[in-house]
Amino acid sequence: MTLSFGGMPLVNDRFQSTTALGGAEFTLSGRVDLPAATDADQTPAQALTGRLTATLGDATGKGARLVAIQDAAARGG
C-alpha cells in the first residue's frame, strides 16, 4: 500500500493534509525549515541544508514523527 497526500499548500512554512487508506483517515502536518543565515555555529553543509519535520496520525490517535533532510545533491551553493 502507498499512502499519498495531495493538495498540500505551504503557508508560512507549514503544511497540512488529510487522506484515506484502507478505510482509515490519516492526517499529515508539519513544517519546512530553511537554514538560518545568522547561526554562527552551523557547519557549511548545514548552511545549505533544508529540513522537513512532520507528524502523521490516524483517527485513533496512533501516529509517527517524520524528519527528513535535503539530499546533498539537491543543495544550493
mmCIF file of the N, C-alpha and C atoms, coordinates in Angstrom:
data_MODEL
# 
_entry.id   MODEL 
# 
loop_
_atom_site.group_PDB 
_atom_site.id 
_atom_site.type_symbol 
_atom_site.label_atom_id 
_atom_site.label_alt_id 
_atom_site.label_comp_id 
_atom_site.label_asym_id 
_atom_site.label_entity_id 
_atom_site.label_seq_id 
_atom_site.pdbx_PDB_ins_code 
_atom_site.Cartn_x 
_atom_site.Cartn_y 
_atom_site.Cartn_z 
_atom_site.occupancy 
_atom_site.B_iso_or_equiv 
_atom_site.pdbx_formal_charge 
_atom_site.auth_seq_id 
_atom_site.auth_comp_id 
_atom_site.auth_asym_id 
_atom_site.auth_atom_id 
_atom_site.pdbx_PDB_model_num 
ATOM 1   N N  . MET A 1 1  ? 0.832   -1.186 0.000  1.00 0.00 ? 1  MET A N  1 
ATOM 2   C CA . MET A 1 1  ? 0.000   0.000  0.000  1.00 0.00 ? 1  MET A CA 1 
ATOM 3   C C  . MET A 1 1  ? 0.872   1.242  0.000  1.00 0.00 ? 1  MET A C  1 
ATOM 4   N N  . THR A 1 2  ? 0.376   2.265  -0.620 1.00 0.00 ? 2  THR A N  1 
ATOM 5   C CA . THR A 1 2  ? 1.066   3.543  -0.648 1.00 0.00 ? 2  THR A CA 1 
ATOM 6   C C  . THR A 1 2  ? 0.151   4.607  -0.063 1.00 0.00 ? 2  THR A C  1 
ATOM 7   N N  . LEU A 1 3  ? 0.676   5.390  0.827  1.00 0.00 ? 3  LEU A N  1 
ATOM 8   C CA . LEU A 1 3  ? -0.061  6.492  1.431  1.00 0.00 ? 3  LEU A CA 1 
ATOM 9   C C  . LEU A 1 3  ? 0.410   7.778  0.772  1.00 0.00 ? 3  LEU A C  1 
ATOM 10  N N  . SER A 1 4  ? -0.500  8.502  0.137  1.00 0.00 ? 4  SER A N  1 
ATOM 11  C CA . SER A 1 4  ? -0.098  9.748  -0.511 1.00 0.00 ? 4  SER A CA 1 
ATOM 12  C C  . SER A 1 4  ? -1.050  10.869 -0.137 1.00 0.00 ? 4  SER A C  1 
ATOM 13  N N  . PHE A 1 5  ? -0.506  12.073 -0.101 1.00 0.00 ? 5  PHE A N  1 
ATOM 14  C CA . PHE A 1 5  ? -1.262  13.272 0.249  1.00 0.00 ? 5  PHE A CA 1 
ATOM 15  C C  . PHE A 1 5  ? -1.182  14.245 -0.912 1.00 0.00 ? 5  PHE A C  1 
ATOM 16  N N  . GLY A 1 6  ? -2.294  14.817 -1.287 1.00 0.00 ? 6  GLY A N  1 
ATOM 17  C CA . GLY A 1 6  ? -2.321  15.784 -2.380 1.00 0.00 ? 6  GLY A CA 1 
ATOM 18  C C  . GLY A 1 6  ? -2.828  17.129 -1.892 1.00 0.00 ? 6  GLY A C  1 
ATOM 19  N N  . GLY A 1 7  ? -2.620  18.146 -2.702 1.00 0.00 ? 7  GLY A N  1 
ATOM 20  C CA . GLY A 1 7  ? -3.145  19.470 -2.393 1.00 0.00 ? 7  GLY A CA 1 
ATOM 21  C C  . GLY A 1 7  ? -2.658  20.028 -1.071 1.00 0.00 ? 7  GLY A C  1 
ATOM 22  N N  . MET A 1 8  ? -1.351  19.982 -0.855 1.00 0.00 ? 8  MET A N  1 
ATOM 23  C CA . MET A 1 8  ? -0.785  20.474 0.393  1.00 0.00 ? 8  MET A CA 1 
ATOM 24  C C  . MET A 1 8  ? -0.116  21.819 0.176  1.00 0.00 ? 8  MET A C  1 
ATOM 25  N N  . PRO A 1 9  ? -0.870  22.906 0.275  1.00 0.00 ? 9  PRO A N  1 
ATOM 26  C CA . PRO A 1 9  ? -0.224  24.214 0.114  1.00 0.00 ? 9  PRO A CA 1 
ATOM 27  C C  . PRO A 1 9  ? 0.708   24.511 1.290  1.00 0.00 ? 9  PRO A C  1 
ATOM 28  N N  . LEU A 1 10 ? 1.753   25.234 0.999  1.00 0.00 ? 10 LEU A N  1 
ATOM 29  C CA . LEU A 1 10 ? 2.714   25.663 2.011  1.00 0.00 ? 10 LEU A CA 1 
ATOM 30  C C  . LEU A 1 10 ? 2.343   27.073 2.423  1.00 0.00 ? 10 LEU A C  1 
ATOM 31  N N  . VAL A 1 11 ? 1.942   27.240 3.691  1.00 0.00 ? 11 VAL A N  1 
ATOM 32  C CA . VAL A 1 11 ? 1.536   28.542 4.219  1.00 0.00 ? 11 VAL A CA 1 
ATOM 33  C C  . VAL A 1 11 ? 2.397   28.847 5.441  1.00 0.00 ? 11 VAL A C  1 
ATOM 34  N N  . ASN A 1 12 ? 3.150   29.932 5.369  1.00 0.00 ? 12 ASN A N  1 
ATOM 35  C CA . ASN A 1 12 ? 4.075   30.305 6.461  1.00 0.00 ? 12 ASN A CA 1 
ATOM 36  C C  . ASN A 1 12 ? 4.986   29.136 6.839  1.00 0.00 ? 12 ASN A C  1 
ATOM 37  N N  . ASP A 1 13 ? 5.515   28.451 5.834  1.00 0.00 ? 13 ASP A N  1 
ATOM 38  C CA . ASP A 1 13 ? 6.432   27.319 6.001  1.00 0.00 ? 13 ASP A CA 1 
ATOM 39  C C  . ASP A 1 13 ? 5.779   26.089 6.622  1.00 0.00 ? 13 ASP A C  1 
ATOM 40  N N  . ARG A 1 14 ? 4.435   26.038 6.671  1.00 0.00 ? 14 ARG A N  1 
ATOM 41  C CA . ARG A 1 14 ? 3.716   24.905 7.260  1.00 0.00 ? 14 ARG A CA 1 
ATOM 42  C C  . ARG A 1 14 ? 2.769   24.279 6.238  1.00 0.00 ? 14 ARG A C  1 
ATOM 43  N N  . PHE A 1 15 ? 2.494   22.988 6.418  1.00 0.00 ? 15 PHE A N  1 
ATOM 44  C CA . PHE A 1 15 ? 1.584   22.276 5.533  1.00 0.00 ? 15 PHE A CA 1 
ATOM 45  C C  . PHE A 1 15 ? 0.714   21.327 6.343  1.00 0.00 ? 15 PHE A C  1 
ATOM 46  N N  . GLN A 1 16 ? -0.454  20.970 5.768  1.00 0.00 ? 16 GLN A N  1 
ATOM 47  C CA . GLN A 1 16 ? -1.347  20.005 6.400  1.00 0.00 ? 16 GLN A CA 1 
ATOM 48  C C  . GLN A 1 16 ? -2.279  19.439 5.342  1.00 0.00 ? 16 GLN A C  1 
ATOM 49  N N  . SER A 1 17 ? -2.539  18.129 5.429  1.00 0.00 ? 17 SER A N  1 
ATOM 50  C CA . SER A 1 17 ? -3.453  17.478 4.500  1.00 0.00 ? 17 SER A CA 1 
ATOM 51  C C  . SER A 1 17 ? -3.989  16.211 5.155  1.00 0.00 ? 17 SER A C  1 
ATOM 52  N N  . THR A 1 18 ? -5.125  15.748 4.641  1.00 0.00 ? 18 THR A N  1 
ATOM 53  C CA . THR A 1 18 ? -5.755  14.528 5.124  1.00 0.00 ? 18 THR A CA 1 
ATOM 54  C C  . THR A 1 18 ? -6.022  13.610 3.940  1.00 0.00 ? 18 THR A C  1 
ATOM 55  N N  . THR A 1 19 ? -5.891  12.299 4.170  1.00 0.00 ? 19 THR A N  1 
ATOM 56  C CA . THR A 1 19 ? -6.166  11.318 3.117  1.00 0.00 ? 19 THR A CA 1 
ATOM 57  C C  . THR A 1 19 ? -6.726  10.057 3.755  1.00 0.00 ? 19 THR A C  1 
ATOM 58  N N  . ALA A 1 20 ? -7.254  9.169  2.937  1.00 0.00 ? 20 ALA A N  1 
ATOM 59  C CA . ALA A 1 20 ? -7.792  7.895  3.418  1.00 0.00 ? 20 ALA A CA 1 
ATOM 60  C C  . ALA A 1 20 ? -7.027  6.747  2.776  1.00 0.00 ? 20 ALA A C  1 
ATOM 61  N N  . LEU A 1 21 ? -6.855  5.676  3.541  1.00 0.00 ? 21 LEU A N  1 
ATOM 62  C CA . LEU A 1 21 ? -6.190  4.478  3.045  1.00 0.00 ? 21 LEU A CA 1 
ATOM 63  C C  . LEU A 1 21 ? -6.784  3.281  3.777  1.00 0.00 ? 21 LEU A C  1 
ATOM 64  N N  . GLY A 1 22 ? -7.297  2.333  3.040  1.00 0.00 ? 22 GLY A N  1 
ATOM 65  C CA . GLY A 1 22 ? -7.850  1.128  3.663  1.00 0.00 ? 22 GLY A CA 1 
ATOM 66  C C  . GLY A 1 22 ? -8.972  1.417  4.636  1.00 0.00 ? 22 GLY A C  1 
ATOM 67  N N  . GLY A 1 23 ? -9.767  2.438  4.365  1.00 0.00 ? 23 GLY A N  1 
ATOM 68  C CA . GLY A 1 23 ? -10.887 2.786  5.232  1.00 0.00 ? 23 GLY A CA 1 
ATOM 69  C C  . GLY A 1 23 ? -10.519 3.624  6.444  1.00 0.00 ? 23 GLY A C  1 
ATOM 70  N N  . ALA A 1 24 ? -9.254  3.969  6.615  1.00 0.00 ? 24 ALA A N  1 
ATOM 71  C CA . ALA A 1 24 ? -8.807  4.792  7.742  1.00 0.00 ? 24 ALA A CA 1 
ATOM 72  C C  . ALA A 1 24 ? -8.393  6.167  7.228  1.00 0.00 ? 24 ALA A C  1 
ATOM 73  N N  . GLU A 1 25 ? -8.613  7.175  8.047  1.00 0.00 ? 25 GLU A N  1 
ATOM 74  C CA . GLU A 1 25 ? -8.226  8.538  7.688  1.00 0.00 ? 25 GLU A CA 1 
ATOM 75  C C  . GLU A 1 25 ? -6.914  8.896  8.376  1.00 0.00 ? 25 GLU A C  1 
ATOM 76  N N  . PHE A 1 26 ? -6.026  9.529  7.612  1.00 0.00 ? 26 PHE A N  1 
ATOM 77  C CA . PHE A 1 26 ? -4.724  9.941  8.114  1.00 0.00 ? 26 PHE A CA 1 
ATOM 78  C C  . PHE A 1 26 ? -4.528  11.436 7.891  1.00 0.00 ? 26 PHE A C  1 
ATOM 79  N N  . THR A 1 27 ? -3.848  12.078 8.829  1.00 0.00 ? 27 THR A N  1 
ATOM 80  C CA . THR A 1 27 ? -3.508  13.496 8.703  1.00 0.00 ? 27 THR A CA 1 
ATOM 81  C C  . THR A 1 27 ? -1.995  13.641 8.773  1.00 0.00 ? 27 THR A C  1 
ATOM 82  N N  . LEU A 1 28 ? -1.472  14.459 7.882  1.00 0.00 ? 28 LEU A N  1 
ATOM 83  C CA . LEU A 1 28 ? -0.051  14.783 7.866  1.00 0.00 ? 28 LEU A CA 1 
ATOM 84  C C  . LEU A 1 28 ? 0.073   16.285 8.028  1.00 0.00 ? 28 LEU A C  1 
ATOM 85  N N  . SER A 1 29 ? 0.819   16.722 9.030  1.00 0.00 ? 29 SER A N  1 
ATOM 86  C CA . SER A 1 29 ? 1.043   18.159 9.217  1.00 0.00 ? 29 SER A CA 1 
ATOM 87  C C  . SER A 1 29 ? 2.481   18.369 9.640  1.00 0.00 ? 29 SER A C  1 
ATOM 88  N N  . GLY A 1 30 ? 3.033   19.492 9.204  1.00 0.00 ? 30 GLY A N  1 
ATOM 89  C CA . GLY A 1 30 ? 4.416   19.754 9.555  1.00 0.00 ? 30 GLY A CA 1 
ATOM 90  C C  . GLY A 1 30 ? 4.904   21.075 9.023  1.00 0.00 ? 30 GLY A C  1 
ATOM 91  N N  . ARG A 1 31 ? 6.224   21.200 8.960  1.00 0.00 ? 31 ARG A N  1 
ATOM 92  C CA . ARG A 1 31 ? 6.819   22.452 8.502  1.00 0.00 ? 31 ARG A CA 1 
ATOM 93  C C  . ARG A 1 31 ? 8.128   22.197 7.772  1.00 0.00 ? 31 ARG A C  1 
ATOM 94  N N  . VAL A 1 32 ? 8.518   23.183 6.998  1.00 0.00 ? 32 VAL A N  1 
ATOM 95  C CA . VAL A 1 32 ? 9.780   23.168 6.277  1.00 0.00 ? 32 VAL A CA 1 
ATOM 96  C C  . VAL A 1 32 ? 10.689  24.193 6.946  1.00 0.00 ? 32 VAL A C  1 
ATOM 97  N N  . ASP A 1 33 ? 11.876  23.770 7.328  1.00 0.00 ? 33 ASP A N  1 
ATOM 98  C CA . ASP A 1 33 ? 12.854  24.662 7.961  1.00 0.00 ? 33 ASP A CA 1 
ATOM 99  C C  . ASP A 1 33 ? 13.997  24.911 6.993  1.00 0.00 ? 33 ASP A C  1 
ATOM 100 N N  . LEU A 1 34 ? 14.230  26.156 6.698  1.00 0.00 ? 34 LEU A N  1 
ATOM 101 C CA . LEU A 1 34 ? 15.360  26.535 5.856  1.00 0.00 ? 34 LEU A CA 1 
ATOM 102 C C  . LEU A 1 34 ? 16.526  26.947 6.747  1.00 0.00 ? 34 LEU A C  1 
ATOM 103 N N  . PRO A 1 35 ? 17.745  26.872 6.258  1.00 0.00 ? 35 PRO A N  1 
ATOM 104 C CA . PRO A 1 35 ? 18.904  27.240 7.078  1.00 0.00 ? 35 PRO A CA 1 
ATOM 105 C C  . PRO A 1 35 ? 18.836  28.700 7.536  1.00 0.00 ? 35 PRO A C  1 
ATOM 106 N N  . ALA A 1 36 ? 19.317  28.944 8.731  1.00 0.00 ? 36 ALA A N  1 
ATOM 107 C CA . ALA A 1 36 ? 19.361  30.305 9.269  1.00 0.00 ? 36 ALA A CA 1 
ATOM 108 C C  . ALA A 1 36 ? 20.696  30.938 8.900  1.00 0.00 ? 36 ALA A C  1 
ATOM 109 N N  . ALA A 1 37 ? 20.653  32.033 8.223  1.00 0.00 ? 37 ALA A N  1 
ATOM 110 C CA . ALA A 1 37 ? 21.884  32.716 7.803  1.00 0.00 ? 37 ALA A CA 1 
ATOM 111 C C  . ALA A 1 37 ? 22.620  33.345 8.980  1.00 0.00 ? 37 ALA A C  1 
ATOM 112 N N  . THR A 1 38 ? 21.977  33.407 10.133 1.00 0.00 ? 38 THR A N  1 
ATOM 113 C CA . THR A 1 38 ? 22.571  34.084 11.289 1.00 0.00 ? 38 THR A CA 1 
ATOM 114 C C  . THR A 1 38 ? 23.138  33.125 12.336 1.00 0.00 ? 38 THR A C  1 
ATOM 115 N N  . ASP A 1 39 ? 23.157  31.823 12.070 1.00 0.00 ? 39 ASP A N  1 
ATOM 116 C CA . ASP A 1 39 ? 23.640  30.846 13.039 1.00 0.00 ? 39 ASP A CA 1 
ATOM 117 C C  . ASP A 1 39 ? 25.145  30.652 12.872 1.00 0.00 ? 39 ASP A C  1 
ATOM 118 N N  . ALA A 1 40 ? 25.921  31.209 13.780 1.00 0.00 ? 40 ALA A N  1 
ATOM 119 C CA . ALA A 1 40 ? 27.387  31.141 13.692 1.00 0.00 ? 40 ALA A CA 1 
ATOM 120 C C  . ALA A 1 40 ? 27.921  29.739 13.971 1.00 0.00 ? 40 ALA A C  1 
ATOM 121 N N  . ASP A 1 41 ? 27.119  28.861 14.610 1.00 0.00 ? 41 ASP A N  1 
ATOM 122 C CA . ASP A 1 41 ? 27.589  27.525 14.965 1.00 0.00 ? 41 ASP A CA 1 
ATOM 123 C C  . ASP A 1 41 ? 27.309  26.472 13.905 1.00 0.00 ? 41 ASP A C  1 
ATOM 124 N N  . GLN A 1 42 ? 26.619  26.828 12.825 1.00 0.00 ? 42 GLN A N  1 
ATOM 125 C CA . GLN A 1 42 ? 26.321  25.814 11.813 1.00 0.00 ? 42 GLN A CA 1 
ATOM 126 C C  . GLN A 1 42 ? 27.521  25.557 10.900 1.00 0.00 ? 42 GLN A C  1 
ATOM 127 N N  . THR A 1 43 ? 27.603  24.330 10.424 1.00 0.00 ? 43 THR A N  1 
ATOM 128 C CA . THR A 1 43 ? 28.678  23.957 9.508  1.00 0.00 ? 43 THR A CA 1 
ATOM 129 C C  . THR A 1 43 ? 28.330  24.453 8.102  1.00 0.00 ? 43 THR A C  1 
ATOM 130 N N  . PRO A 1 44 ? 29.292  24.482 7.187  1.00 0.00 ? 44 PRO A N  1 
ATOM 131 C CA . PRO A 1 44 ? 28.974  24.882 5.816  1.00 0.00 ? 44 PRO A CA 1 
ATOM 132 C C  . PRO A 1 44 ? 27.883  24.010 5.183  1.00 0.00 ? 44 PRO A C  1 
ATOM 133 N N  . ALA A 1 45 ? 27.882  22.693 5.473  1.00 0.00 ? 45 ALA A N  1 
ATOM 134 C CA . ALA A 1 45 ? 26.842  21.813 4.927  1.00 0.00 ? 45 ALA A CA 1 
ATOM 135 C C  . ALA A 1 45 ? 25.472  22.156 5.515  1.00 0.00 ? 45 ALA A C  1 
ATOM 136 N N  . GLN A 1 46 ? 25.426  22.464 6.814  1.00 0.00 ? 46 GLN A N  1 
ATOM 137 C CA . GLN A 1 46 ? 24.157  22.837 7.446  1.00 0.00 ? 46 GLN A CA 1 
ATOM 138 C C  . GLN A 1 46 ? 23.627  24.143 6.880  1.00 0.00 ? 46 GLN A C  1 
ATOM 139 N N  . ALA A 1 47 ? 24.501  25.033 6.484  1.00 0.00 ? 47 ALA A N  1 
ATOM 140 C CA . ALA A 1 47 ? 24.086  26.329 5.950  1.00 0.00 ? 47 ALA A CA 1 
ATOM 141 C C  . ALA A 1 47 ? 23.359  26.192 4.619  1.00 0.00 ? 47 ALA A C  1 
ATOM 142 N N  . LEU A 1 48 ? 23.471  25.037 3.969  1.00 0.00 ? 48 LEU A N  1 
ATOM 143 C CA . LEU A 1 48 ? 22.838  24.808 2.668  1.00 0.00 ? 48 LEU A CA 1 
ATOM 144 C C  . LEU A 1 48 ? 21.737  23.750 2.718  1.00 0.00 ? 48 LEU A C  1 
ATOM 145 N N  . THR A 1 49 ? 21.415  23.230 3.900  1.00 0.00 ? 49 THR A N  1 
ATOM 146 C CA . THR A 1 49 ? 20.527  22.077 4.009  1.00 0.00 ? 49 THR A CA 1 
ATOM 147 C C  . THR A 1 49 ? 19.176  22.448 4.608  1.00 0.00 ? 49 THR A C  1 
ATOM 148 N N  . GLY A 1 50 ? 18.090  22.143 3.871  1.00 0.00 ? 50 GLY A N  1 
ATOM 149 C CA . GLY A 1 50 ? 16.740  22.314 4.388  1.00 0.00 ? 50 GLY A CA 1 
ATOM 150 C C  . GLY A 1 50 ? 16.308  21.068 5.149  1.00 0.00 ? 50 GLY A C  1 
ATOM 151 N N  . ARG A 1 51 ? 15.284  21.237 6.002  1.00 0.00 ? 51 ARG A N  1 
ATOM 152 C CA . ARG A 1 51 ? 14.791  20.114 6.795  1.00 0.00 ? 51 ARG A CA 1 
ATOM 153 C C  . ARG A 1 51 ? 13.267  20.146 6.803  1.00 0.00 ? 51 ARG A C  1 
ATOM 154 N N  . LEU A 1 52 ? 12.653  18.986 6.796  1.00 0.00 ? 52 LEU A N  1 
ATOM 155 C CA . LEU A 1 52 ? 11.210  18.859 6.878  1.00 0.00 ? 52 LEU A CA 1 
ATOM 156 C C  . LEU A 1 52 ? 10.889  18.032 8.106  1.00 0.00 ? 52 LEU A C  1 
ATOM 157 N N  . THR A 1 53 ? 9.992   18.515 8.947  1.00 0.00 ? 53 THR A N  1 
ATOM 158 C CA . THR A 1 53 ? 9.512   17.746 10.096 1.00 0.00 ? 53 THR A CA 1 
ATOM 159 C C  . THR A 1 53 ? 8.002   17.652 9.992  1.00 0.00 ? 53 THR A C  1 
ATOM 160 N N  . ALA A 1 54 ? 7.451   16.498 10.357 1.00 0.00 ? 54 ALA A N  1 
ATOM 161 C CA . ALA A 1 54 ? 6.012   16.308 10.227 1.00 0.00 ? 54 ALA A CA 1 
ATOM 162 C C  . ALA A 1 54 ? 5.515   15.271 11.225 1.00 0.00 ? 54 ALA A C  1 
ATOM 163 N N  . THR A 1 55 ? 4.221   15.301 11.452 1.00 0.00 ? 55 THR A N  1 
ATOM 164 C CA . THR A 1 55 ? 3.539   14.313 12.268 1.00 0.00 ? 55 THR A CA 1 
ATOM 165 C C  . THR A 1 55 ? 2.475   13.647 11.412 1.00 0.00 ? 55 THR A C  1 
ATOM 166 N N  . LEU A 1 56 ? 2.458   12.324 11.409 1.00 0.00 ? 56 LEU A N  1 
ATOM 167 C CA . LEU A 1 56 ? 1.463   11.541 10.712 1.00 0.00 ? 56 LEU A CA 1 
ATOM 168 C C  . LEU A 1 56 ? 0.592   10.889 11.773 1.00 0.00 ? 56 LEU A C  1 
ATOM 169 N N  . GLY A 1 57 ? -0.710  11.061 11.668 1.00 0.00 ? 57 GLY A N  1 
ATOM 170 C CA . GLY A 1 57 ? -1.589  10.490 12.672 1.00 0.00 ? 57 GLY A CA 1 
ATOM 171 C C  . GLY A 1 57 ? -2.860  9.933  12.073 1.00 0.00 ? 57 GLY A C  1 
ATOM 172 N N  . ASP A 1 58 ? -3.485  8.990  12.803 1.00 0.00 ? 58 ASP A N  1 
ATOM 173 C CA . ASP A 1 58 ? -4.772  8.459  12.360 1.00 0.00 ? 58 ASP A CA 1 
ATOM 174 C C  . ASP A 1 58 ? -5.855  8.865  13.358 1.00 0.00 ? 58 ASP A C  1 
ATOM 175 N N  . ALA A 1 59 ? -7.074  8.483  13.080 1.00 0.00 ? 59 ALA A N  1 
ATOM 176 C CA . ALA A 1 59 ? -8.211  8.905  13.900 1.00 0.00 ? 59 ALA A CA 1 
ATOM 177 C C  . ALA A 1 59 ? -8.203  8.290  15.295 1.00 0.00 ? 59 ALA A C  1 
ATOM 178 N N  . THR A 1 60 ? -7.442  7.209  15.508 1.00 0.00 ? 60 THR A N  1 
ATOM 179 C CA . THR A 1 60 ? -7.391  6.568  16.825 1.00 0.00 ? 60 THR A CA 1 
ATOM 180 C C  . THR A 1 60 ? -6.329  7.182  17.722 1.00 0.00 ? 60 THR A C  1 
ATOM 181 N N  . GLY A 1 61 ? -5.552  8.113  17.185 1.00 0.00 ? 61 GLY A N  1 
ATOM 182 C CA . GLY A 1 61 ? -4.506  8.747  17.976 1.00 0.00 ? 61 GLY A CA 1 
ATOM 183 C C  . GLY A 1 61 ? -3.129  8.143  17.780 1.00 0.00 ? 61 GLY A C  1 
ATOM 184 N N  . LYS A 1 62 ? -3.041  7.077  16.999 1.00 0.00 ? 62 LYS A N  1 
ATOM 185 C CA . LYS A 1 62 ? -1.729  6.498  16.710 1.00 0.00 ? 62 LYS A CA 1 
ATOM 186 C C  . LYS A 1 62 ? -1.031  7.382  15.690 1.00 0.00 ? 62 LYS A C  1 
ATOM 187 N N  . GLY A 1 63 ? 0.294   7.466  15.794 1.00 0.00 ? 63 GLY A N  1 
ATOM 188 C CA . GLY A 1 63 ? 0.994   8.339  14.870 1.00 0.00 ? 63 GLY A CA 1 
ATOM 189 C C  . GLY A 1 63 ? 2.473   8.067  14.795 1.00 0.00 ? 63 GLY A C  1 
ATOM 190 N N  . ALA A 1 64 ? 3.104   8.887  13.996 1.00 0.00 ? 64 ALA A N  1 
ATOM 191 C CA . ALA A 1 64 ? 4.546   8.782  13.800 1.00 0.00 ? 64 ALA A CA 1 
ATOM 192 C C  . ALA A 1 64 ? 5.108   10.173 13.573 1.00 0.00 ? 64 ALA A C  1 
ATOM 193 N N  . ARG A 1 65 ? 6.351   10.349 13.915 1.00 0.00 ? 65 ARG A N  1 
ATOM 194 C CA . ARG A 1 65 ? 7.063   11.604 13.698 1.00 0.00 ? 65 ARG A CA 1 
ATOM 195 C C  . ARG A 1 65 ? 8.040   11.382 12.557 1.00 0.00 ? 65 ARG A C  1 
ATOM 196 N N  . LEU A 1 66 ? 8.042   12.302 11.606 1.00 0.00 ? 66 LEU A N  1 
ATOM 197 C CA . LEU A 1 66 ? 8.904   12.185 10.434 1.00 0.00 ? 66 LEU A CA 1 
ATOM 198 C C  . LEU A 1 66 ? 9.889   13.346 10.394 1.00 0.00 ? 66 LEU A C  1 
ATOM 199 N N  . VAL A 1 67 ? 11.136  13.047 10.069 1.00 0.00 ? 67 VAL A N  1 
ATOM 200 C CA . VAL A 1 67 ? 12.157  14.079 9.885  1.00 0.00 ? 67 VAL A CA 1 
ATOM 201 C C  . VAL A 1 67 ? 12.946  13.715 8.635  1.00 0.00 ? 67 VAL A C  1 
ATOM 202 N N  . ALA A 1 68 ? 13.106  14.671 7.745  1.00 0.00 ? 68 ALA A N  1 
ATOM 203 C CA . ALA A 1 68 ? 13.866  14.439 6.518  1.00 0.00 ? 68 ALA A CA 1 
ATOM 204 C C  . ALA A 1 68 ? 14.779  15.632 6.289  1.00 0.00 ? 68 ALA A C  1 
ATOM 205 N N  . ILE A 1 69 ? 15.987  15.361 5.796  1.00 0.00 ? 69 ILE A N  1 
ATOM 206 C CA . ILE A 1 69 ? 16.894  16.436 5.434  1.00 0.00 ? 69 ILE A CA 1 
ATOM 207 C C  . ILE A 1 69 ? 17.108  16.400 3.938  1.00 0.00 ? 69 ILE A C  1 
ATOM 208 N N  . GLN A 1 70 ? 17.440  17.526 3.399  1.00 0.00 ? 70 GLN A N  1 
ATOM 209 C CA . GLN A 1 70 ? 17.636  17.674 1.964  1.00 0.00 ? 70 GLN A CA 1 
ATOM 210 C C  . GLN A 1 70 ? 18.829  16.862 1.491  1.00 0.00 ? 70 GLN A C  1 
ATOM 211 N N  . ASP A 1 71 ? 18.667  16.149 0.402  1.00 0.00 ? 71 ASP A N  1 
ATOM 212 C CA . ASP A 1 71 ? 19.736  15.353 -0.195 1.00 0.00 ? 71 ASP A CA 1 
ATOM 213 C C  . ASP A 1 71 ? 20.903  16.258 -0.593 1.00 0.00 ? 71 ASP A C  1 
ATOM 214 N N  . ALA A 1 72 ? 22.104  15.808 -0.390 1.00 0.00 ? 72 ALA A N  1 
ATOM 215 C CA . ALA A 1 72 ? 23.288  16.625 -0.694 1.00 0.00 ? 72 ALA A CA 1 
ATOM 216 C C  . ALA A 1 72 ? 23.330  17.070 -2.141 1.00 0.00 ? 72 ALA A C  1 
ATOM 217 N N  . ALA A 1 73 ? 22.879  16.247 -3.068 1.00 0.00 ? 73 ALA A N  1 
ATOM 218 C CA . ALA A 1 73 ? 22.910  16.595 -4.483 1.00 0.00 ? 73 ALA A CA 1 
ATOM 219 C C  . ALA A 1 73 ? 21.922  17.714 -4.833 1.00 0.00 ? 73 ALA A C  1 
ATOM 220 N N  . ALA A 1 74 ? 20.911  17.938 -3.979 1.00 0.00 ? 74 ALA A N  1 
ATOM 221 C CA . ALA A 1 74 ? 19.885  18.947 -4.252 1.00 0.00 ? 74 ALA A CA 1 
ATOM 222 C C  . ALA A 1 74 ? 20.153  20.266 -3.545 1.00 0.00 ? 74 ALA A C  1 
ATOM 223 N N  . ARG A 1 75 ? 21.235  20.347 -2.789 1.00 0.00 ? 75 ARG A N  1 
ATOM 224 C CA . ARG A 1 75 ? 21.531  21.560 -2.023 1.00 0.00 ? 75 ARG A CA 1 
ATOM 225 C C  . ARG A 1 75 ? 22.105  22.641 -2.907 1.00 0.00 ? 75 ARG A C  1 
ATOM 226 N N  . GLY A 1 76 ? 21.864  23.873 -2.511 1.00 0.00 ? 76 GLY A N  1 
ATOM 227 C CA . GLY A 1 76 ? 22.434  25.010 -3.249 1.00 0.00 ? 76 GLY A CA 1 
ATOM 228 C C  . GLY A 1 76 ? 23.911  25.180 -2.951 1.00 0.00 ? 76 GLY A C  1 
ATOM 229 N N  . GLY A 1 77 ? 24.487  26.221 -3.489 1.00 0.00 ? 77 GLY A N  1 
ATOM 230 C CA . GLY A 1 77 ? 25.868  26.553 -3.192 1.00 0.00 ? 77 GLY A CA 1 
ATOM 231 C C  . GLY A 1 77 ? 26.801  25.978 -4.159 1.00 0.00 ? 77 GLY A C  1 
# 
